[in-house]
């Protein structure tokens, strides 16, 4: 299949309804960090972009939101064409220019502080990171505390960035600035808003 065909196919079958479904799952996951929201495969983007991450991108990105792709996605012309066709989002030249960042290889990811942190006046201008992980249960367990969590919540995403807990503590300290994270796994997603604190189980 050529790139032109790949870029046109695989979008939402019912754009309004599908986008609402995905957006609701993201909002619920942001409101209750650490909860895992089920999400059927509503989009079928070209590899290595996953169905879940593709659906999140279709729901959040538009021509006003520059998107940064990590090197693995950047190398795929079909992924860039698909995102461009279905969302109209321009590609950001650097992580600091991005409203959203799609990261297919979180373990090799640039540091969180390299992305846009927003400003004190406009903290919502920071980057939301969409990380592709293979699951939300086989990695090191993260103990979560903070708004939207009654006492603690636990999540164990695989392939997380190096020194993630330390980086996340620094992200907390920049509040109200800082990045938010959407974790996308096959059939499900979870969120780590900047207000969420993380403890590792060993600590």
N, C-alpha and C positions, 0 to 999 in steps of 0.2 A: 504494500500500500504506500503510495507516495505521500509526501509531507502535506500537500494541499488537502488530500482526502482525510488524512489523520487529523488535521487541524480543525476540520469542520465537524467530524463525527465525535461521538462520545460526550456531548454536552448533556444538560438536563433534558429529559423527555418532556417534563411539564415545568418550564422554568420558574413560574411564579410559585407554584405549590412546593416544588422541590427546594427552592431557595428558602422558603419559609420554614420548611422542615429542618433544614441544616442550621439556619439562623437560630431557631428555637433551641436546638441541641447545644449550640455554642453558648447561648445566653444562660441556659440552665447549668452548663458546666462551669461557666465563669462565676455564676452566683453561688455555686456549691463546689468549691475547688476539691479535687480528688475524687469526685464522683465520675463514674464512667458512663457516658451516654452512648447508647447503641445507635448506629447509623447504617442503614442499608446502602449498598453500592449504587448511588444515584447518578454518578458521573463515571465515565470510562476514558480517562485521559491516557495519552501515550506514556509508556514506561520511561524512566523510573518514577514518574509522578503516580502516587497511589490514588485509588478511587476516593478514599476519605479526604485526603489532602486536596485532590482536585475539586471535590464538592465544596469544601471550605473556601477554596479560592474563588469558585464561581459565585458563592454567596456573599463574599466580603469585598472582592476586588472590582474596581471599575476604572474608568478613564481618568479619575482624579487621584488614584492611589498607586504610586510607583511601587513596583514589586521587585525585590532582589532575589535572584536565584543563586543557590550555592553552586560550586564548580561542577558538581555531578549533573545538576539540572541544566546549567548554563551550556553544557556541552551538547545538549540534545536540541537540535533545531526544531524537531516536532513538538517538544514541550513548549518552547517559546511561541511557536505558531499557534498551538492550541490555546494557550492562555491569552494571546493577543486577540485571536478570533472571538473567543467566548466571553472575555471580560473587558477587552479594550484597554487593560491596564498597561501603562508604559513600563519598561524595564528600568530599574534604578541602576545607576552606574556604580554606586558604593552602598554598603550596608547602612551608612549614616543617612542616605537619601531616601530610604525605603519606608513606606507605611506598613508593608507586609514583607516578610522574608520567608521563602519556601526553602526548606533545608532537608535534602534527601539523605544526607550523611551527617547526622548531628554529632557523632563521635569526633569528627574532624572539623567541627564548626569554629568560626571566628569567635572571639570573646564577646560576651553579651554587651560589654560597654562600647563596642565598636558600632553598634546599631544606634539609631536615633533614640535619644532618651526623653524627647519632649522638652518643654521648658517649664519653669515654675508657673507661668501664666497659662501655658497650653500643654499640660502634661499628656493630653490625648494625642499629641503629634508624635508620639514615640512609635517605634516599630512593634508590631505584633508578629512574633515568630511562629511559623507553622512547621513543626518538626515531624518528620516521617519516622515512626518507630515501628518495629515489627510486632510489639505487643506492649501492654501496660501492666504486666504482671511478672516478668521474668528478670527484671533488672534489680539493682540494689533498692531496697525498700526506703522510700522517703516518707517521713512522718510530717504531716502538714498541720499547721495551726493558723488561725487568723479569721478574718471576717467570712461568714458563710459556712464556717465549720463549727459544729457544736462543741466538741472537745478537741479531738484530733481525727484526722483522716489519713489513710495510707494508700500509697500508689507506688508501683515499681516499674516504671517505664524502662524498656531496654535501650541500649545504644545511646545513652545520654552524653552530652558534651563532657570533656575532661574537666575535673575540678568543679563540677556543676554546683555542688552545695555551697562552696566558697564563693563562686561567682554570684549565686542567687542571694547570698547574704549581702553582698555589695549592692546588688540590685535593690534589695529592700531598703538599704540605707539612703538610696537616692530619692526615695518617695517624697513628693508625689510624682517625680519623674521616674523613669524606668521602663523596662520592656514587660510585655505580657506574653505568655506562651500558650499555644494550642498544640496539644500532643495528638497526632493522628495515627491510629493503628487500623488494621483491617477490620472494618465493621464497627468501629467505635472511636470516640474521642474523649479527651479530658483536658482541663485547663488549669494553668497556674497563673492567676493574675498577680500583679506586682505586690499586692497586699498580703499574699500568702507567705508564711514563714516555713522554712524546711529544717527539719532535724533528721540526721541519719539515725538509723536504729542503734548503731554502735555507740553513739555519743551519749 
